[in-house]
Amino acid sequence: MKNIITAPQIRAARGLIGWSREELSAKSGVPKITLSRVETEATTPRQSTLTAIRSALETAGVEFIEENGGGAGVRLRK
């Protein structure tokens, strides 16, 4: 699993599954203020933070699509 995810992917993933920042915070263990700063690109997050966010979102059914010439993205697992 690659851990490189972008702020737009995180926002889109939350939208797909209908999670608020509070819900992602609870599921990932990442403080809500940190999520806010990551999503608005106000900070460069630690790898461990991105790993926790990605893991929580993947557990909820999100698949991260790597950059493949068409841009990185997210989708729901079938």
HTML snippet that shows the backbone in 3Dmol.js (N, CA, C, O; Angstrom):
<script src="https://3Dmol.org/build/3Dmol-min.js"></script>
<div id="view" style="width:600px;height:400px;position:relative"></div>
<script>
const pdb = `
ATOM      1  N   MET A   1       0.848  -1.186   0.000  1.00  0.00           N
ATOM      2  CA  MET A   1       0.000   0.000   0.000  1.00  0.00           C
ATOM      3  C   MET A   1       0.887   1.240   0.000  1.00  0.00           C
ATOM      4  O   MET A   1       1.702   1.441   0.900  1.00  0.00           O
ATOM      5  N   LYS A   2       0.714   2.050  -1.008  1.00  0.00           N
ATOM      6  CA  LYS A   2       1.408   3.330  -1.006  1.00  0.00           C
ATOM      7  C   LYS A   2       0.665   4.260  -0.065  1.00  0.00           C
ATOM      8  O   LYS A   2      -0.556   4.176   0.064  1.00  0.00           O
ATOM      9  N   ASN A   3       1.394   5.136   0.585  1.00  0.00           N
ATOM     10  CA  ASN A   3       0.763   6.018   1.554  1.00  0.00           C
ATOM     11  C   ASN A   3       0.645   7.450   1.069  1.00  0.00           C
ATOM     12  O   ASN A   3       0.200   8.323   1.815  1.00  0.00           O
ATOM     13  N   ILE A   4       1.038   7.703  -0.172  1.00  0.00           N
ATOM     14  CA  ILE A   4       0.943   9.058  -0.669  1.00  0.00           C
ATOM     15  C   ILE A   4      -0.510   9.328  -1.048  1.00  0.00           C
ATOM     16  O   ILE A   4      -1.035   8.747  -1.998  1.00  0.00           O
ATOM     17  N   ILE A   5      -1.137  10.200  -0.308  1.00  0.00           N
ATOM     18  CA  ILE A   5      -2.492  10.636  -0.619  1.00  0.00           C
ATOM     19  C   ILE A   5      -2.505  12.152  -0.550  1.00  0.00           C
ATOM     20  O   ILE A   5      -1.688  12.764   0.138  1.00  0.00           O
ATOM     21  N   THR A   6      -3.438  12.745  -1.269  1.00  0.00           N
ATOM     22  CA  THR A   6      -3.500  14.193  -1.342  1.00  0.00           C
ATOM     23  C   THR A   6      -4.690  14.738  -0.566  1.00  0.00           C
ATOM     24  O   THR A   6      -5.636  14.015  -0.254  1.00  0.00           O
ATOM     25  N   ALA A   7      -4.620  16.020  -0.267  1.00  0.00           N
ATOM     26  CA  ALA A   7      -5.725  16.680   0.433  1.00  0.00           C
ATOM     27  C   ALA A   7      -7.036  16.539  -0.342  1.00  0.00           C
ATOM     28  O   ALA A   7      -8.056  16.217   0.266  1.00  0.00           O
ATOM     29  N   PRO A   8      -7.051  16.769  -1.678  1.00  0.00           N
ATOM     30  CA  PRO A   8      -8.307  16.585  -2.409  1.00  0.00           C
ATOM     31  C   PRO A   8      -8.843  15.156  -2.333  1.00  0.00           C
ATOM     32  O   PRO A   8     -10.055  14.948  -2.290  1.00  0.00           O
ATOM     33  N   GLN A   9      -7.936  14.167  -2.315  1.00  0.00           N
ATOM     34  CA  GLN A   9      -8.389  12.782  -2.182  1.00  0.00           C
ATOM     35  C   GLN A   9      -9.054  12.551  -0.828  1.00  0.00           C
ATOM     36  O   GLN A   9     -10.075  11.869  -0.746  1.00  0.00           O
ATOM     37  N   ILE A  10      -8.488  13.109   0.220  1.00  0.00           N
ATOM     38  CA  ILE A  10      -9.067  12.940   1.558  1.00  0.00           C
ATOM     39  C   ILE A  10     -10.448  13.574   1.607  1.00  0.00           C
ATOM     40  O   ILE A  10     -11.394  12.960   2.100  1.00  0.00           O
ATOM     41  N   ARG A  11     -10.573  14.793   1.104  1.00  0.00           N
ATOM     42  CA  ARG A  11     -11.880  15.475   1.096  1.00  0.00           C
ATOM     43  C   ARG A  11     -12.898  14.687   0.272  1.00  0.00           C
ATOM     44  O   ARG A  11     -14.040  14.507   0.695  1.00  0.00           O
ATOM     45  N   ALA A  12     -12.479  14.220  -0.901  1.00  0.00           N
ATOM     46  CA  ALA A  12     -13.380  13.451  -1.763  1.00  0.00           C
ATOM     47  C   ALA A  12     -13.792  12.137  -1.102  1.00  0.00           C
ATOM     48  O   ALA A  12     -14.952  11.734  -1.178  1.00  0.00           O
ATOM     49  N   ALA A  13     -12.842  11.480  -0.459  1.00  0.00           N
ATOM     50  CA  ALA A  13     -13.141  10.212   0.215  1.00  0.00           C
ATOM     51  C   ALA A  13     -14.162  10.416   1.321  1.00  0.00           C
ATOM     52  O   ALA A  13     -15.100   9.631   1.461  1.00  0.00           O
ATOM     53  N   ARG A  14     -13.979  11.469   2.104  1.00  0.00           N
ATOM     54  CA  ARG A  14     -14.958  11.743   3.165  1.00  0.00           C
ATOM     55  C   ARG A  14     -16.333  11.983   2.561  1.00  0.00           C
ATOM     56  O   ARG A  14     -17.344  11.526   3.095  1.00  0.00           O
ATOM     57  N   GLY A  15     -16.364  12.699   1.448  1.00  0.00           N
ATOM     58  CA  GLY A  15     -17.637  12.969   0.779  1.00  0.00           C
ATOM     59  C   GLY A  15     -18.308  11.697   0.281  1.00  0.00           C
ATOM     60  O   GLY A  15     -19.525  11.548   0.400  1.00  0.00           O
ATOM     61  N   LEU A  16     -17.530  10.785  -0.272  1.00  0.00           N
ATOM     62  CA  LEU A  16     -18.087   9.533  -0.790  1.00  0.00           C
ATOM     63  C   LEU A  16     -18.770   8.708   0.296  1.00  0.00           C
ATOM     64  O   LEU A  16     -19.808   8.088   0.061  1.00  0.00           O
ATOM     65  N   ILE A  17     -18.185   8.709   1.467  1.00  0.00           N
ATOM     66  CA  ILE A  17     -18.756   7.884   2.542  1.00  0.00           C
ATOM     67  C   ILE A  17     -19.573   8.701   3.536  1.00  0.00           C
ATOM     68  O   ILE A  17     -20.113   8.158   4.500  1.00  0.00           O
ATOM     69  N   GLY A  18     -19.661  10.005   3.299  1.00  0.00           N
ATOM     70  CA  GLY A  18     -20.510  10.847   4.147  1.00  0.00           C
ATOM     71  C   GLY A  18     -19.978  11.093   5.544  1.00  0.00           C
ATOM     72  O   GLY A  18     -20.754  11.289   6.479  1.00  0.00           O
ATOM     73  N   TRP A  19     -18.658  11.086   5.695  1.00  0.00           N
ATOM     74  CA  TRP A  19     -18.063  11.314   7.003  1.00  0.00           C
ATOM     75  C   TRP A  19     -17.716  12.781   7.204  1.00  0.00           C
ATOM     76  O   TRP A  19     -17.249  13.450   6.282  1.00  0.00           O
ATOM     77  N   SER A  20     -17.945  13.267   8.395  1.00  0.00           N
ATOM     78  CA  SER A  20     -17.469  14.589   8.803  1.00  0.00           C
ATOM     79  C   SER A  20     -16.012  14.457   9.241  1.00  0.00           C
ATOM     80  O   SER A  20     -15.487  13.351   9.364  1.00  0.00           O
ATOM     81  N   ARG A  21     -15.380  15.581   9.470  1.00  0.00           N
ATOM     82  CA  ARG A  21     -14.020  15.528  10.019  1.00  0.00           C
ATOM     83  C   ARG A  21     -14.034  14.862  11.390  1.00  0.00           C
ATOM     84  O   ARG A  21     -13.096  14.147  11.742  1.00  0.00           O
ATOM     85  N   GLU A  22     -15.085  15.091  12.157  1.00  0.00           N
ATOM     86  CA  GLU A  22     -15.190  14.482  13.483  1.00  0.00           C
ATOM     87  C   GLU A  22     -15.187  12.962  13.374  1.00  0.00           C
ATOM     88  O   GLU A  22     -14.525  12.277  14.154  1.00  0.00           O
ATOM     89  N   GLU A  23     -15.936  12.435  12.394  1.00  0.00           N
ATOM     90  CA  GLU A  23     -15.986  10.981  12.231  1.00  0.00           C
ATOM     91  C   GLU A  23     -14.633  10.423  11.785  1.00  0.00           C
ATOM     92  O   GLU A  23     -14.185   9.397  12.296  1.00  0.00           O
ATOM     93  N   LEU A  24     -13.987  11.096  10.839  1.00  0.00           N
ATOM     94  CA  LEU A  24     -12.670  10.633  10.403  1.00  0.00           C
ATOM     95  C   LEU A  24     -11.667  10.720  11.541  1.00  0.00           C
ATOM     96  O   LEU A  24     -10.805   9.852  11.681  1.00  0.00           O
ATOM     97  N   SER A  25     -11.774  11.755  12.348  1.00  0.00           N
ATOM     98  CA  SER A  25     -10.892  11.891  13.503  1.00  0.00           C
ATOM     99  C   SER A  25     -11.066  10.709  14.452  1.00  0.00           C
ATOM    100  O   SER A  25     -10.086  10.122  14.912  1.00  0.00           O
ATOM    101  N   ALA A  26     -12.313  10.368  14.741  1.00  0.00           N
ATOM    102  CA  ALA A  26     -12.598   9.263  15.658  1.00  0.00           C
ATOM    103  C   ALA A  26     -12.095   7.934  15.108  1.00  0.00           C
ATOM    104  O   ALA A  26     -11.564   7.116  15.859  1.00  0.00           O
ATOM    105  N   LYS A  27     -12.254   7.711  13.813  1.00  0.00           N
ATOM    106  CA  LYS A  27     -11.863   6.440  13.199  1.00  0.00           C
ATOM    107  C   LYS A  27     -10.357   6.328  12.975  1.00  0.00           C
ATOM    108  O   LYS A  27      -9.804   5.229  13.014  1.00  0.00           O
ATOM    109  N   SER A  28      -9.697   7.452  12.743  1.00  0.00           N
ATOM    110  CA  SER A  28      -8.265   7.422  12.421  1.00  0.00           C
ATOM    111  C   SER A  28      -7.360   7.704  13.613  1.00  0.00           C
ATOM    112  O   SER A  28      -6.185   7.340  13.608  1.00  0.00           O
ATOM    113  N   GLY A  29      -7.917   8.361  14.641  1.00  0.00           N
ATOM    114  CA  GLY A  29      -7.095   8.764  15.777  1.00  0.00           C
ATOM    115  C   GLY A  29      -6.312  10.038  15.519  1.00  0.00           C
ATOM    116  O   GLY A  29      -5.467  10.426  16.327  1.00  0.00           O
ATOM    117  N   VAL A  30      -6.588  10.693  14.397  1.00  0.00           N
ATOM    118  CA  VAL A  30      -5.912  11.952  14.056  1.00  0.00           C
ATOM    119  C   VAL A  30      -6.783  13.097  14.562  1.00  0.00           C
ATOM    120  O   VAL A  30      -7.969  13.144  14.235  1.00  0.00           O
ATOM    121  N   PRO A  31      -6.236  14.020  15.346  1.00  0.00           N
ATOM    122  CA  PRO A  31      -7.045  15.128  15.870  1.00  0.00           C
ATOM    123  C   PRO A  31      -7.726  15.928  14.751  1.00  0.00           C
ATOM    124  O   PRO A  31      -7.171  16.110  13.667  1.00  0.00           O
ATOM    125  N   LYS A  32      -8.933  16.395  15.046  1.00  0.00           N
ATOM    126  CA  LYS A  32      -9.713  17.137  14.055  1.00  0.00           C
ATOM    127  C   LYS A  32      -8.966  18.358  13.530  1.00  0.00           C
ATOM    128  O   LYS A  32      -9.041  18.652  12.338  1.00  0.00           O
ATOM    129  N   ILE A  33      -8.257  19.066  14.381  1.00  0.00           N
ATOM    130  CA  ILE A  33      -7.513  20.250  13.939  1.00  0.00           C
ATOM    131  C   ILE A  33      -6.422  19.850  12.952  1.00  0.00           C
ATOM    132  O   ILE A  33      -6.146  20.582  12.002  1.00  0.00           O
ATOM    133  N   THR A  34      -5.806  18.698  13.169  1.00  0.00           N
ATOM    134  CA  THR A  34      -4.785  18.212  12.240  1.00  0.00           C
ATOM    135  C   THR A  34      -5.421  17.855  10.900  1.00  0.00           C
ATOM    136  O   THR A  34      -4.874  18.188   9.848  1.00  0.00           O
ATOM    137  N   LEU A  35      -6.574  17.179  10.928  1.00  0.00           N
ATOM    138  CA  LEU A  35      -7.283  16.859   9.688  1.00  0.00           C
ATOM    139  C   LEU A  35      -7.603  18.130   8.908  1.00  0.00           C
ATOM    140  O   LEU A  35      -7.431  18.185   7.691  1.00  0.00           O
ATOM    141  N   SER A  36      -8.064  19.138   9.616  1.00  0.00           N
ATOM    142  CA  SER A  36      -8.387  20.408   8.969  1.00  0.00           C
ATOM    143  C   SER A  36      -7.156  20.993   8.287  1.00  0.00           C
ATOM    144  O   SER A  36      -7.226  21.448   7.146  1.00  0.00           O
ATOM    145  N   ARG A  37      -6.051  20.977   8.982  1.00  0.00           N
ATOM    146  CA  ARG A  37      -4.812  21.539   8.430  1.00  0.00           C
ATOM    147  C   ARG A  37      -4.294  20.706   7.251  1.00  0.00           C
ATOM    148  O   ARG A  37      -3.740  21.259   6.300  1.00  0.00           O
ATOM    149  N   VAL A  38      -4.470  19.390   7.308  1.00  0.00           N
ATOM    150  CA  VAL A  38      -4.065  18.532   6.200  1.00  0.00           C
ATOM    151  C   VAL A  38      -4.957  18.796   4.987  1.00  0.00           C
ATOM    152  O   VAL A  38      -4.463  18.965   3.873  1.00  0.00           O
ATOM    153  N   GLU A  39      -6.267  18.830   5.207  1.00  0.00           N
ATOM    154  CA  GLU A  39      -7.213  19.004   4.103  1.00  0.00           C
ATOM    155  C   GLU A  39      -7.111  20.368   3.435  1.00  0.00           C
ATOM    156  O   GLU A  39      -7.407  20.499   2.248  1.00  0.00           O
ATOM    157  N   THR A  40      -6.703  21.365   4.171  1.00  0.00           N
ATOM    158  CA  THR A  40      -6.559  22.707   3.584  1.00  0.00           C
ATOM    159  C   THR A  40      -5.125  22.974   3.138  1.00  0.00           C
ATOM    160  O   THR A  40      -4.794  24.072   2.691  1.00  0.00           O
ATOM    161  N   GLU A  41      -4.288  21.962   3.266  1.00  0.00           N
ATOM    162  CA  GLU A  41      -2.881  22.040   2.866  1.00  0.00           C
ATOM    163  C   GLU A  41      -2.120  23.133   3.610  1.00  0.00           C
ATOM    164  O   GLU A  41      -1.208  23.760   3.070  1.00  0.00           O
ATOM    165  N   ALA A  42      -2.522  23.344   4.872  1.00  0.00           N
ATOM    166  CA  ALA A  42      -1.860  24.330   5.725  1.00  0.00           C
ATOM    167  C   ALA A  42      -0.618  23.751   6.392  1.00  0.00           C
ATOM    168  O   ALA A  42       0.137  24.475   7.041  1.00  0.00           O
ATOM    169  N   THR A  43      -0.407  22.449   6.235  1.00  0.00           N
ATOM    170  CA  THR A  43       0.735  21.785   6.842  1.00  0.00           C
ATOM    171  C   THR A  43       1.179  20.634   5.961  1.00  0.00           C
ATOM    172  O   THR A  43       0.408  20.141   5.137  1.00  0.00           O
ATOM    173  N   THR A  44       2.398  20.211   6.131  1.00  0.00           N
ATOM    174  CA  THR A  44       2.881  18.987   5.494  1.00  0.00           C
ATOM    175  C   THR A  44       2.790  17.894   6.547  1.00  0.00           C
ATOM    176  O   THR A  44       3.559  17.896   7.508  1.00  0.00           O
ATOM    177  N   PRO A  45       1.861  16.962   6.379  1.00  0.00           N
ATOM    178  CA  PRO A  45       1.642  15.957   7.418  1.00  0.00           C
ATOM    179  C   PRO A  45       2.746  14.923   7.497  1.00  0.00           C
ATOM    180  O   PRO A  45       3.458  14.666   6.526  1.00  0.00           O
ATOM    181  N   ARG A  46       2.869  14.341   8.667  1.00  0.00           N
ATOM    182  CA  ARG A  46       3.786  13.225   8.877  1.00  0.00           C
ATOM    183  C   ARG A  46       3.265  12.018   8.115  1.00  0.00           C
ATOM    184  O   ARG A  46       2.067  11.897   7.859  1.00  0.00           O
ATOM    185  N   GLN A  47       4.174  11.136   7.759  1.00  0.00           N
ATOM    186  CA  GLN A  47       3.778   9.900   7.074  1.00  0.00           C
ATOM    187  C   GLN A  47       2.815   9.091   7.945  1.00  0.00           C
ATOM    188  O   GLN A  47       1.872   8.490   7.429  1.00  0.00           O
ATOM    189  N   SER A  48       3.044   9.073   9.247  1.00  0.00           N
ATOM    190  CA  SER A  48       2.166   8.306  10.144  1.00  0.00           C
ATOM    191  C   SER A  48       0.747   8.869  10.148  1.00  0.00           C
ATOM    192  O   SER A  48      -0.217   8.116  10.287  1.00  0.00           O
ATOM    193  N   THR A  49       0.614  10.169   9.999  1.00  0.00           N
ATOM    194  CA  THR A  49      -0.716  10.790   9.932  1.00  0.00           C
ATOM    195  C   THR A  49      -1.430  10.359   8.663  1.00  0.00           C
ATOM    196  O   THR A  49      -2.599   9.974   8.707  1.00  0.00           O
ATOM    197  N   LEU A  50      -0.732  10.420   7.526  1.00  0.00           N
ATOM    198  CA  LEU A  50      -1.338   9.999   6.262  1.00  0.00           C
ATOM    199  C   LEU A  50      -1.703   8.521   6.277  1.00  0.00           C
ATOM    200  O   LEU A  50      -2.732   8.125   5.730  1.00  0.00           O
ATOM    201  N   THR A  51      -0.863   7.711   6.900  1.00  0.00           N
ATOM    202  CA  THR A  51      -1.137   6.283   6.997  1.00  0.00           C
ATOM    203  C   THR A  51      -2.403   6.029   7.808  1.00  0.00           C
ATOM    204  O   THR A  51      -3.227   5.202   7.420  1.00  0.00           O
ATOM    205  N   ALA A  52      -2.567   6.728   8.928  1.00  0.00           N
ATOM    206  CA  ALA A  52      -3.749   6.556   9.775  1.00  0.00           C
ATOM    207  C   ALA A  52      -5.015   6.996   9.046  1.00  0.00           C
ATOM    208  O   ALA A  52      -6.047   6.331   9.127  1.00  0.00           O
ATOM    209  N   ILE A  53      -4.933   8.120   8.332  1.00  0.00           N
ATOM    210  CA  ILE A  53      -6.089   8.617   7.585  1.00  0.00           C
ATOM    211  C   ILE A  53      -6.463   7.629   6.491  1.00  0.00           C
ATOM    212  O   ILE A  53      -7.626   7.249   6.351  1.00  0.00           O
ATOM    213  N   ARG A  54      -5.467   7.219   5.721  1.00  0.00           N
ATOM    214  CA  ARG A  54      -5.721   6.298   4.610  1.00  0.00           C
ATOM    215  C   ARG A  54      -6.304   4.980   5.113  1.00  0.00           C
ATOM    216  O   ARG A  54      -7.255   4.460   4.530  1.00  0.00           O
ATOM    217  N   SER A  55      -5.746   4.445   6.177  1.00  0.00           N
ATOM    218  CA  SER A  55      -6.220   3.176   6.726  1.00  0.00           C
ATOM    219  C   SER A  55      -7.688   3.259   7.145  1.00  0.00           C
ATOM    220  O   SER A  55      -8.473   2.357   6.853  1.00  0.00           O
ATOM    221  N   ALA A  56      -8.051   4.331   7.823  1.00  0.00           N
ATOM    222  CA  ALA A  56      -9.444   4.498   8.262  1.00  0.00           C
ATOM    223  C   ALA A  56     -10.389   4.586   7.068  1.00  0.00           C
ATOM    224  O   ALA A  56     -11.463   3.984   7.070  1.00  0.00           O
ATOM    225  N   LEU A  57      -9.985   5.334   6.059  1.00  0.00           N
ATOM    226  CA  LEU A  57     -10.841   5.495   4.879  1.00  0.00           C
ATOM    227  C   LEU A  57     -10.936   4.199   4.080  1.00  0.00           C
ATOM    228  O   LEU A  57     -12.006   3.863   3.573  1.00  0.00           O
ATOM    229  N   GLU A  58      -9.838   3.475   3.964  1.00  0.00           N
ATOM    230  CA  GLU A  58      -9.876   2.194   3.254  1.00  0.00           C
ATOM    231  C   GLU A  58     -10.734   1.179   4.001  1.00  0.00           C
ATOM    232  O   GLU A  58     -11.448   0.395   3.375  1.00  0.00           O
ATOM    233  N   THR A  59     -10.674   1.186   5.319  1.00  0.00           N
ATOM    234  CA  THR A  59     -11.515   0.291   6.117  1.00  0.00           C
ATOM    235  C   THR A  59     -12.996   0.573   5.869  1.00  0.00           C
ATOM    236  O   THR A  59     -13.826  -0.333   5.942  1.00  0.00           O
ATOM    237  N   ALA A  60     -13.320   1.827   5.578  1.00  0.00           N
ATOM    238  CA  ALA A  60     -14.698   2.229   5.309  1.00  0.00           C
ATOM    239  C   ALA A  60     -15.122   1.964   3.864  1.00  0.00           C
ATOM    240  O   ALA A  60     -16.268   2.223   3.498  1.00  0.00           O
ATOM    241  N   GLY A  61     -14.193   1.441   3.029  1.00  0.00           N
ATOM    242  CA  GLY A  61     -14.562   1.064   1.674  1.00  0.00           C
ATOM    243  C   GLY A  61     -14.037   1.956   0.567  1.00  0.00           C
ATOM    244  O   GLY A  61     -14.417   1.790  -0.592  1.00  0.00           O
ATOM    245  N   VAL A  62     -13.174   2.895   0.902  1.00  0.00           N
ATOM    246  CA  VAL A  62     -12.614   3.789  -0.103  1.00  0.00           C
ATOM    247  C   VAL A  62     -11.378   3.147  -0.727  1.00  0.00           C
ATOM    248  O   VAL A  62     -10.552   2.559  -0.029  1.00  0.00           O
ATOM    249  N   GLU A  63     -11.264   3.265  -2.042  1.00  0.00           N
ATOM    250  CA  GLU A  63     -10.050   2.853  -2.750  1.00  0.00           C
ATOM    251  C   GLU A  63      -9.379   4.110  -3.273  1.00  0.00           C
ATOM    252  O   GLU A  63     -10.032   4.980  -3.850  1.00  0.00           O
ATOM    253  N   PHE A  64      -8.075   4.201  -3.070  1.00  0.00           N
ATOM    254  CA  PHE A  64      -7.303   5.329  -3.573  1.00  0.00           C
ATOM    255  C   PHE A  64      -6.740   4.964  -4.929  1.00  0.00           C
ATOM    256  O   PHE A  64      -6.139   3.902  -5.093  1.00  0.00           O
ATOM    257  N   ILE A  65      -6.931   5.837  -5.898  1.00  0.00           N
ATOM    258  CA  ILE A  65      -6.448   5.636  -7.256  1.00  0.00           C
ATOM    259  C   ILE A  65      -5.187   6.478  -7.409  1.00  0.00           C
ATOM    260  O   ILE A  65      -5.210   7.697  -7.238  1.00  0.00           O
ATOM    261  N   GLU A  66      -4.098   5.806  -7.731  1.00  0.00           N
ATOM    262  CA  GLU A  66      -2.818   6.494  -7.865  1.00  0.00           C
ATOM    263  C   GLU A  66      -2.801   7.335  -9.137  1.00  0.00           C
ATOM    264  O   GLU A  66      -3.580   7.110 -10.063  1.00  0.00           O
ATOM    265  N   GLU A  67      -1.906   8.296  -9.158  1.00  0.00           N
ATOM    266  CA  GLU A  67      -1.696   9.124 -10.348  1.00  0.00           C
ATOM    267  C   GLU A  67      -1.338   8.214 -11.519  1.00  0.00           C
ATOM    268  O   GLU A  67      -0.388   7.436 -11.442  1.00  0.00           O
ATOM    269  N   ASN A  68      -2.103   8.317 -12.599  1.00  0.00           N
ATOM    270  CA  ASN A  68      -1.856   7.452 -13.764  1.00  0.00           C
ATOM    271  C   ASN A  68      -1.989   8.227 -15.060  1.00  0.00           C
ATOM    272  O   ASN A  68      -2.329   7.654 -16.095  1.00  0.00           O
ATOM    273  N   GLY A  69      -1.731   9.489 -15.017  1.00  0.00           N
ATOM    274  CA  GLY A  69      -1.884  10.317 -16.194  1.00  0.00           C
ATOM    275  C   GLY A  69      -3.208  11.038 -16.235  1.00  0.00           C
ATOM    276  O   GLY A  69      -3.346  12.059 -16.908  1.00  0.00           O
ATOM    277  N   GLY A  70      -4.191  10.507 -15.511  1.00  0.00           N
ATOM    278  CA  GLY A  70      -5.515  11.118 -15.452  1.00  0.00           C
ATOM    279  C   GLY A  70      -5.767  11.792 -14.118  1.00  0.00           C
ATOM    280  O   GLY A  70      -6.852  12.323 -13.882  1.00  0.00           O
ATOM    281  N   GLY A  71      -4.785  11.773 -13.256  1.00  0.00           N
ATOM    282  CA  GLY A  71      -4.932  12.382 -11.944  1.00  0.00           C
ATOM    283  C   GLY A  71      -5.274  11.350 -10.886  1.00  0.00           C
ATOM    284  O   GLY A  71      -5.919  10.338 -11.160  1.00  0.00           O
ATOM    285  N   ALA A  72      -4.830  11.628  -9.685  1.00  0.00           N
ATOM    286  CA  ALA A  72      -5.141  10.756  -8.545  1.00  0.00           C
ATOM    287  C   ALA A  72      -6.606  10.916  -8.184  1.00  0.00           C
ATOM    288  O   ALA A  72      -7.206  11.956  -8.460  1.00  0.00           O
ATOM    289  N   GLY A  73      -7.182   9.903  -7.572  1.00  0.00           N
ATOM    290  CA  GLY A  73      -8.599   9.989  -7.207  1.00  0.00           C
ATOM    291  C   GLY A  73      -8.976   8.985  -6.148  1.00  0.00           C
ATOM    292  O   GLY A  73      -8.122   8.353  -5.527  1.00  0.00           O
ATOM    293  N   VAL A  74     -10.280   8.850  -5.955  1.00  0.00           N
ATOM    294  CA  VAL A  74     -10.834   7.883  -5.015  1.00  0.00           C
ATOM    295  C   VAL A  74     -12.108   7.300  -5.615  1.00  0.00           C
ATOM    296  O   VAL A  74     -12.744   7.900  -6.481  1.00  0.00           O
ATOM    297  N   ARG A  75     -12.458   6.120  -5.132  1.00  0.00           N
ATOM    298  CA  ARG A  75     -13.729   5.487  -5.508  1.00  0.00           C
ATOM    299  C   ARG A  75     -14.130   4.543  -4.385  1.00  0.00           C
ATOM    300  O   ARG A  75     -13.326   4.224  -3.509  1.00  0.00           O
ATOM    301  N   LEU A  76     -15.383   4.100  -4.419  1.00  0.00           N
ATOM    302  CA  LEU A  76     -15.838   3.127  -3.441  1.00  0.00           C
ATOM    303  C   LEU A  76     -15.561   1.725  -3.966  1.00  0.00           C
ATOM    304  O   LEU A  76     -15.725   1.442  -5.152  1.00  0.00           O
ATOM    305  N   ARG A  77     -15.142   0.866  -3.063  1.00  0.00           N
ATOM    306  CA  ARG A  77     -14.883  -0.522  -3.396  1.00  0.00           C
ATOM    307  C   ARG A  77     -16.219  -1.206  -3.701  1.00  0.00           C
ATOM    308  O   ARG A  77     -17.231  -0.917  -3.062  1.00  0.00           O
ATOM    309  N   LYS A  78     -16.215  -2.097  -4.661  1.00  0.00           N
ATOM    310  CA  LYS A  78     -17.443  -2.836  -5.006  1.00  0.00           C
ATOM    311  C   LYS A  78     -17.735  -3.895  -3.993  1.00  0.00           C
ATOM    312  O   LYS A  78     -18.726  -4.614  -4.119  1.00  0.00           O
TER     313      LYS A  78
END
`;
const viewer = $3Dmol.createViewer("view");
viewer.addModel(pdb, "pdb");
viewer.setStyle({}, {cartoon: {color: "spectrum"}});
viewer.zoomTo();
viewer.render();
</script>
